Amino acid sequence: MAAERLRAVTESIARTAREEGRDPASVTLIAVSKTFTAEAIEPVLAAGHRVFGENRVQEAKTKWPALKELYRDVELHLIGPLQSNKAHDAVMLFDVIHSLDRPSLAEALKREMDKTGRRPRLFVQVNTGEEAQKSGVAPGEAEAFIARCRDVWNLPVVGLMCIPPAHEPPSPHFALLAKMAARNGLSGLSMGMSADFEQAVMLGATHVRVGSAIFGARH
Ligand SMILES: *Cc1c(COP(=O)(O)O)cnc(C)c1O
């Protein structure tokens, strides 16, 4: 079931990319496996998929070390908020972190990278809807923050990430994120989920984060 839905999502991404004149290989599908057990994830691994996303460090630690023993070329993405005191575990387990959004976290990640020698790639999360309850740097502060990440902490920032407000059309947020990335010379764009990944690909997403459309509804 999940493997069939994975194939449908993969095909839909490829079709949309081609319609936009983009190489389908320029879009990475992150299969978001949060809340699902290793048993539910296995069929997607067995189908050949290797890029997965989790939103909690603690939960990922219970599932992925064992799965990574079986599938060594797995690429693991942290897509949820990260507390600075979990920076060590995050740097050890994840290959890409999408939720860099404040100086204290940048410093914690820098410290752990220097200590461990691991260098997960980073996306700066932008709160494009300027929602009070949502993580991410404000759009007006993103440029200065990105510059500090690069120049002060020498962090491997590869792109920007956003989660549009739940009850708004997502496209203006995707377009804003794309514009900000271009202005800052960043090629990575982490945007689009189950409901809107095609629109995200149309607006330049390089990474779409798709959970329920692959694994089914979360409880
Ligand atoms: C859960 C989650 C997703 C996937 O959501 P679906 O609607 O199930 O595709 C994507 N991005 C983030 C940050 C998430 O927390």
The ligand as a Gaussian input file, in Angstrom:
#p B3LYP/6-31G(d) Opt

LIG

0 1
 C        4.338000      16.197000       9.201000
 C        5.099000      17.162000       8.367000
 C        5.087000      17.057000       6.971000
 C        4.292000      16.028000       6.205000
 O        2.922000      16.327000       6.295000
 P        1.842000      15.544000       5.378000
 O        0.717000      16.512000       5.271000
 O        1.498000      14.308000       6.098000
 O        2.469000      15.288000       4.073000
 C        5.848000      17.967000       6.256000
 N        6.584000      18.917000       6.873000
 C        6.619000      19.044000       8.208000
 C        7.462000      20.101000       8.818000
 C        5.872000      18.165000       8.999000
 O        5.920000      18.310000      10.336000

